[in-house]
Structures are given as C-alpha cells and as structure tokens.
Amino acid sequence: MSFVLETSSSVESAALDLLEKRIFEFRKLPGGKLLEGKRIETKFFPYANLGSSIRISSGKLIFKIHSFYLKSEPGNLEAVVDLLLYKLLKQPIPDELESMVRNFYENHTIQKSHTNKNKKRIERSSIQNEKLRSILEYVNESYLRIDISDLEIFWGKSKSTTRLGHYDPTHKMIVINPILSLESVPNFVLEYIVFHELLHVYFPISRKKGRNVIHGKEFKIFEKKFPDYKRANAWLKSEFHRTAILR
C-alpha cells in the first residue's frame, strides 16, 4: 500500500518514515482497515500544551503533532503517534505507553514553567471572565477539540474601534473587546468572535512568499463552517453595531 504524505512545513524524513511504518503496523490491529486507502497529512506546530491530535476527514488521515517531538528522542515521537492511533482505533492503550507519554509531558511542563517566569500578567476578574471561558470551552468542544488547558481568555481593559478580539500567541491569550459584553450583543455574535480567535490557535500564522499569512485559505474555509457565520457578520455590519462601537 502506498501513502501520499502532505506536510505543511519541511520536516525530517526520518519522522515521516516513522509515521508511515507505525500506520502500517496498526493496520494489523482490530479496526485497522479504517486506515486503509487514506492519504496522510502531517502538520508539526508548537500547539498549546504539547497538544497533538488525529482525525479522518475527506479521505485523509490528518496528524497534528507538537513540533517539540521532532526535537526530542525518536521514541517520544513514536509514542505519541502510537497513542493517537490507539485512540483512533478505540483500542486499549498499553500502560507502558501511557506512562512514557505522561513522563515526557511532565518533563516538558517543568521545562516550560522555567521559561515562562516572565510571562505577561494582566489583571482580570475570574467572575467577569467566567462567561468567556464557558463560551471558549463550548466552541472548542463543538468544532475543534484542541488542547486549551493553558489558553487564557478575558475581556480587554478598554473598548477598541478597530478590532473585536485578538490572539496573543506568545502568552497564549485571547482578548475580547469589552464592547461585546453589552447585553444588547447577541450571544451568537460573541460565540463567533471567540470562534474566530480560537481559529488563530488552530491555524498559526504562516509565511508565504516572504509575507505573513494571518487568514489563510484553510482558515477562511473553516471559519465559514460556523453555523451563524452569515448572521453574525450581518449583525456586525449593522447600523446598531456601528452605533454601539461609537458610544
């Protein structure tokens, strides 16, 4: 069986060879036929909290793996690939494998904590931001299901007339314009803005022809999957919204 590998960036051929070999081995397990005939797409990015995932979409077996695994021992990459494949096939995960991945995660967390001592601190009320956190978790569970355990979200300190939200990848923070906290703002509009900013976590900024691509093709296609995409944008362009922003 042949595989077509599609990568979003240049990665070591050894890592791709490993991925292909592990998929071949997992085809022998119960339910392994699910892997047959699938094109393989691999994306290595510095996802939040060592987050990695696997899914099947449009005939593709899509891996999203934290780029840190490429810098570690080959055994760590093999372990996380195996873990993802076991989960996809809904097979029992060996205790030894879980222990290995857990130890790697814990060591990485300790290392990360040392490098984040100077992390930006922002005053915020947990009560005021409780609604935002609930929306973030709801949107993520409904559409993306990525690791957001170390992602923060809160209302900005002042109203902005230029943007309704932004994502700060350096500090893993989503900031939402407080204008959207008005009771007159429909909930689907706030959910859409949170969804939009969460997509920036899912689709990091890339470089193309020497330029930063913030809203790439994949980003725009996925954004339109939001059920109230058209209704939210219509409201944001409405006279009421423009009036609210200028108050």
GUTOR-20368 format. One record per residue (C-alpha): residue number from 1; y, z, x. Coordinates in nm, 2 decimals, m for minus. Layout:
REM residues N
+-------+--------+--------+--------+
! torba !     py !     pz !     px !
+-------+--------+--------+--------+
!   NUM !      Y !      Z !      X !
...
+-------+--------+--------+--------+
***
This chain:
REM residues 247
+-------+--------+--------+--------+
! torba !     py !     pz !     px !
+-------+--------+--------+--------+
!     1 !   0.00 !   0.00 !   0.00 !
!     2 !   0.34 !  m0.09 !   0.13 !
!     3 !   0.66 !   0.11 !   0.08 !
!     4 !   1.02 !  m0.01 !   0.08 !
!     5 !   1.24 !   0.25 !   0.24 !
!     6 !   1.61 !   0.26 !   0.14 !
!     7 !   1.84 !   0.50 !   0.32 !
!     8 !   2.20 !   0.59 !   0.26 !
!     9 !   2.25 !   0.65 !   0.63 !
!    10 !   2.08 !   0.60 !   0.97 !
!    11 !   1.80 !   0.85 !   1.02 !
!    12 !   1.54 !   0.88 !   1.29 !
!    13 !   1.24 !   0.65 !   1.24 !
!    14 !   1.01 !   0.94 !   1.30 !
!    15 !   1.14 !   1.12 !   0.99 !
!    16 !   1.08 !   0.81 !   0.78 !
!    17 !   0.73 !   0.77 !   0.92 !
!    18 !   0.65 !   1.13 !   0.84 !
!    19 !   0.77 !   1.08 !   0.48 !
!    20 !   0.56 !   0.77 !   0.43 !
!    21 !   0.25 !   0.95 !   0.58 !
!    22 !   0.29 !   1.25 !   0.35 !
!    23 !   0.33 !   1.04 !   0.04 !
!    24 !   0.01 !   0.85 !   0.14 !
!    25 !  m0.18 !   1.18 !   0.17 !
!    26 !  m0.05 !   1.32 !  m0.16 !
!    27 !  m0.18 !   1.01 !  m0.34 !
!    28 !  m0.52 !   1.16 !  m0.30 !
!    29 !  m0.44 !   1.47 !  m0.50 !
!    30 !  m0.48 !   1.50 !  m0.88 !
!    31 !  m0.20 !   1.32 !  m1.04 !
!    32 !  m0.13 !   1.13 !  m0.71 !
!    33 !  m0.13 !   0.80 !  m0.89 !
!    34 !   0.22 !   0.89 !  m1.00 !
!    35 !   0.33 !   0.80 !  m0.65 !
!    36 !   0.18 !   0.45 !  m0.65 !
!    37 !   0.40 !   0.14 !  m0.67 !
!    38 !   0.72 !   0.34 !  m0.62 !
!    39 !   0.99 !   0.23 !  m0.39 !
!    40 !   1.11 !   0.51 !  m0.17 !
!    41 !   1.48 !   0.61 !  m0.14 !
!    42 !   1.58 !   0.88 !   0.10 !
!    43 !   1.91 !   1.05 !   0.14 !
!    44 !   1.99 !   1.30 !   0.40 !
!    45 !   2.31 !   1.50 !   0.33 !
!    46 !   2.43 !   1.86 !   0.40 !
!    47 !   2.36 !   1.97 !   0.05 !
!    48 !   2.45 !   2.32 !  m0.07 !
!    49 !   2.23 !   2.60 !   0.04 !
!    50 !   1.96 !   2.38 !   0.21 !
!    51 !   1.92 !   2.21 !  m0.13 !
!    52 !   1.66 !   1.93 !  m0.14 !
!    53 !   1.51 !   1.75 !  m0.44 !
!    54 !   1.28 !   1.48 !  m0.55 !
!    55 !   1.28 !   1.27 !  m0.87 !
!    56 !   1.15 !   0.94 !  m1.01 !
!    57 !   1.40 !   0.70 !  m1.15 !
!    58 !   1.38 !   0.33 !  m1.23 !
!    59 !   1.06 !   0.29 !  m1.03 !
!    60 !   1.19 !   0.47 !  m0.73 !
!    61 !   1.08 !   0.79 !  m0.57 !
!    62 !   1.41 !   0.95 !  m0.47 !
!    63 !   1.42 !   1.22 !  m0.20 !
!    64 !   1.75 !   1.41 !  m0.13 !
!    65 !   1.69 !   1.63 !   0.17 !
!    66 !   1.93 !   1.85 !   0.36 !
!    67 !   2.03 !   1.68 !   0.68 !
!    68 !   1.97 !   2.01 !   0.87 !
!    69 !   1.60 !   1.95 !   0.85 !
!    70 !   1.65 !   1.64 !   1.08 !
!    71 !   1.78 !   1.87 !   1.35 !
!    72 !   1.50 !   2.12 !   1.33 !
!    73 !   1.14 !   2.12 !   1.43 !
!    74 !   0.93 !   1.83 !   1.27 !
!    75 !   0.71 !   2.09 !   1.10 !
!    76 !   1.01 !   2.21 !   0.89 !
!    77 !   1.08 !   1.86 !   0.75 !
!    78 !   0.71 !   1.81 !   0.68 !
!    79 !   0.70 !   2.15 !   0.50 !
!    80 !   0.99 !   2.07 !   0.27 !
!    81 !   0.86 !   1.72 !   0.19 !
!    82 !   0.52 !   1.87 !   0.10 !
!    83 !   0.68 !   2.14 !  m0.11 !
!    84 !   0.87 !   1.87 !  m0.31 !
!    85 !   0.56 !   1.66 !  m0.36 !
!    86 !   0.35 !   1.96 !  m0.47 !
!    87 !   0.62 !   2.04 !  m0.73 !
!    88 !   0.65 !   1.67 !  m0.85 !
!    89 !   0.27 !   1.65 !  m0.90 !
!    90 !   0.27 !   2.00 !  m1.06 !
!    91 !   0.01 !   2.12 !  m0.81 !
!    92 !  m0.03 !   2.48 !  m0.68 !
!    93 !   0.18 !   2.54 !  m0.37 !
!    94 !  m0.01 !   2.69 !  m0.08 !
!    95 !   0.11 !   3.04 !   0.02 !
!    96 !   0.14 !   2.94 !   0.38 !
!    97 !   0.37 !   2.65 !   0.29 !
!    98 !   0.59 !   2.87 !   0.07 !
!    99 !   0.62 !   3.13 !   0.35 !
!   100 !   0.71 !   2.87 !   0.61 !
!   101 !   0.99 !   2.72 !   0.39 !
!   102 !   1.11 !   3.06 !   0.29 !
!   103 !   1.14 !   3.18 !   0.66 !
!   104 !   1.32 !   2.86 !   0.75 !
!   105 !   1.56 !   2.92 !   0.46 !
!   106 !   1.63 !   3.28 !   0.56 !
!   107 !   1.69 !   3.19 !   0.92 !
!   108 !   1.93 !   2.92 !   0.82 !
!   109 !   2.11 !   3.16 !   0.58 !
!   110 !   2.16 !   3.41 !   0.86 !
!   111 !   2.29 !   3.14 !   1.09 !
!   112 !   2.52 !   3.01 !   0.82 !
!   113 !   2.67 !   3.36 !   0.75 !
!   114 !   2.78 !   3.39 !   1.11 !
!   115 !   2.97 !   3.06 !   1.09 !
!   116 !   3.13 !   3.14 !   0.76 !
!   117 !   3.31 !   3.46 !   0.86 !
!   118 !   3.64 !   3.28 !   0.84 !
!   119 !   3.57 !   3.13 !   0.51 !
!   120 !   3.88 !   3.09 !   0.29 !
!   121 !   3.93 !   3.38 !   0.05 !
!   122 !   4.10 !   3.33 !  m0.29 !
!   123 !   4.19 !   3.60 !  m0.54 !
!   124 !   4.03 !   3.54 !  m0.87 !
!   125 !   3.91 !   3.73 !  m1.17 !
!   126 !   3.54 !   3.72 !  m1.24 !
!   127 !   3.61 !   3.77 !  m1.61 !
!   128 !   3.86 !   3.48 !  m1.62 !
!   129 !   3.62 !   3.25 !  m1.44 !
!   130 !   3.31 !   3.35 !  m1.63 !
!   131 !   3.35 !   3.07 !  m1.88 !
!   132 !   3.39 !   2.82 !  m1.60 !
!   133 !   3.08 !   2.94 !  m1.43 !
!   134 !   2.88 !   2.91 !  m1.75 !
!   135 !   3.00 !   2.56 !  m1.80 !
!   136 !   2.92 !   2.47 !  m1.44 !
!   137 !   2.56 !   2.60 !  m1.48 !
!   138 !   2.52 !   2.43 !  m1.82 !
!   139 !   2.64 !   2.10 !  m1.69 !
!   140 !   2.43 !   2.12 !  m1.37 !
!   141 !   2.11 !   2.21 !  m1.56 !
!   142 !   2.17 !   1.93 !  m1.82 !
!   143 !   2.25 !   1.65 !  m1.58 !
!   144 !   2.20 !   1.72 !  m1.21 !
!   145 !   1.98 !   2.02 !  m1.14 !
!   146 !   2.10 !   2.07 !  m0.78 !
!   147 !   2.13 !   2.40 !  m0.59 !
!   148 !   2.47 !   2.55 !  m0.68 !
!   149 !   2.39 !   2.91 !  m0.58 !
!   150 !   2.67 !   2.91 !  m0.31 !
!   151 !   2.91 !   2.69 !  m0.50 !
!   152 !   3.22 !   2.87 !  m0.64 !
!   153 !   3.44 !   2.76 !  m0.93 !
!   154 !   3.76 !   2.91 !  m1.06 !
!   155 !   4.10 !   2.83 !  m1.22 !
!   156 !   4.38 !   2.72 !  m0.99 !
!   157 !   4.68 !   2.95 !  m0.94 !
!   158 !   4.93 !   2.71 !  m1.08 !
!   159 !   4.95 !   2.41 !  m1.31 !
!   160 !   4.94 !   2.07 !  m1.15 !
!   161 !   5.08 !   1.75 !  m1.29 !
!   162 !   4.88 !   1.53 !  m1.06 !
!   163 !   4.51 !   1.63 !  m1.09 !
!   164 !   4.30 !   1.84 !  m1.32 !
!   165 !   4.05 !   1.96 !  m1.07 !
!   166 !   3.92 !   1.91 !  m0.71 !
!   167 !   3.63 !   2.00 !  m0.50 !
!   168 !   3.67 !   2.15 !  m0.15 !
!   169 !   3.35 !   2.07 !   0.04 !
!   170 !   3.45 !   2.28 !   0.34 !
!   171 !   3.45 !   2.60 !   0.14 !
!   172 !   3.21 !   2.49 !  m0.14 !
!   173 !   3.47 !   2.55 !  m0.41 !
!   174 !   3.57 !   2.37 !  m0.73 !
!   175 !   3.92 !   2.44 !  m0.85 !
!   176 !   4.02 !   2.36 !  m1.21 !
!   177 !   4.37 !   2.31 !  m1.33 !
!   178 !   4.47 !   2.61 !  m1.55 !
!   179 !   4.63 !   2.37 !  m1.80 !
!   180 !   4.28 !   2.32 !  m1.92 !
!   181 !   4.25 !   2.69 !  m2.01 !
!   182 !   4.47 !   2.63 !  m2.32 !
!   183 !   4.29 !   2.70 !  m2.65 !
!   184 !   4.40 !   2.36 !  m2.77 !
!   185 !   4.19 !   2.18 !  m2.50 !
!   186 !   3.86 !   2.07 !  m2.64 !
!   187 !   3.55 !   2.21 !  m2.48 !
!   188 !   3.41 !   1.87 !  m2.41 !
!   189 !   3.71 !   1.78 !  m2.21 !
!   190 !   3.67 !   2.09 !  m1.99 !
!   191 !   3.30 !   2.01 !  m1.95 !
!   192 !   3.38 !   1.66 !  m1.85 !
!   193 !   3.62 !   1.77 !  m1.57 !
!   194 !   3.37 !   2.02 !  m1.44 !
!   195 !   3.10 !   1.74 !  m1.45 !
!   196 !   3.33 !   1.51 !  m1.26 !
!   197 !   3.39 !   1.76 !  m0.99 !
!   198 !   3.02 !   1.85 !  m0.97 !
!   199 !   2.95 !   1.48 !  m0.90 !
!   200 !   3.16 !   1.52 !  m0.58 !
!   201 !   2.90 !   1.77 !  m0.47 !
!   202 !   2.62 !   1.53 !  m0.57 !
!   203 !   2.78 !   1.22 !  m0.42 !
!   204 !   2.96 !   1.33 !  m0.10 !
!   205 !   3.25 !   1.12 !   0.04 !
!   206 !   3.11 !   0.83 !   0.25 !
!   207 !   3.26 !   0.58 !   0.49 !
!   208 !   3.27 !   0.21 !   0.43 !
!   209 !   3.45 !  m0.04 !   0.64 !
!   210 !   3.65 !   0.23 !   0.80 !
!   211 !   3.76 !   0.39 !   0.48 !
!   212 !   3.67 !   0.70 !   0.28 !
!   213 !   3.49 !   0.62 !  m0.04 !
!   214 !   3.55 !   0.90 !  m0.29 !
!   215 !   3.44 !   0.74 !  m0.61 !
!   216 !   3.17 !   0.50 !  m0.51 !
!   217 !   2.96 !   0.27 !  m0.73 !
!   218 !   2.69 !   0.53 !  m0.79 !
!   219 !   2.94 !   0.80 !  m0.87 !
!   220 !   3.11 !   0.58 !  m1.14 !
!   221 !   2.78 !   0.48 !  m1.29 !
!   222 !   2.65 !   0.83 !  m1.31 !
!   223 !   2.99 !   0.96 !  m1.45 !
!   224 !   2.96 !   0.73 !  m1.75 !
!   225 !   2.63 !   0.90 !  m1.84 !
!   226 !   2.83 !   1.20 !  m1.96 !
!   227 !   2.79 !   1.19 !  m2.35 !
!   228 !   3.16 !   1.24 !  m2.41 !
!   229 !   3.29 !   1.03 !  m2.13 !
!   230 !   3.49 !   0.79 !  m2.35 !
!   231 !   3.61 !   1.06 !  m2.59 !
!   232 !   3.72 !   1.29 !  m2.30 !
!   233 !   3.91 !   1.01 !  m2.13 !
!   234 !   4.07 !   0.91 !  m2.45 !
!   235 !   4.19 !   1.27 !  m2.51 !
!   236 !   4.32 !   1.29 !  m2.15 !
!   237 !   4.53 !   0.98 !  m2.21 !
!   238 !   4.66 !   1.10 !  m2.54 !
!   239 !   5.02 !   1.20 !  m2.62 !
!   240 !   4.91 !   1.56 !  m2.68 !
!   241 !   4.77 !   1.59 !  m2.33 !
!   242 !   5.07 !   1.44 !  m2.17 !
!   243 !   5.30 !   1.68 !  m2.36 !
!   244 !   5.08 !   1.98 !  m2.26 !
!   245 !   5.10 !   1.89 !  m1.89 !
!   246 !   5.48 !   1.87 !  m1.90 !
!   247 !   5.53 !   2.21 !  m2.08 !
+-------+--------+--------+--------+
***
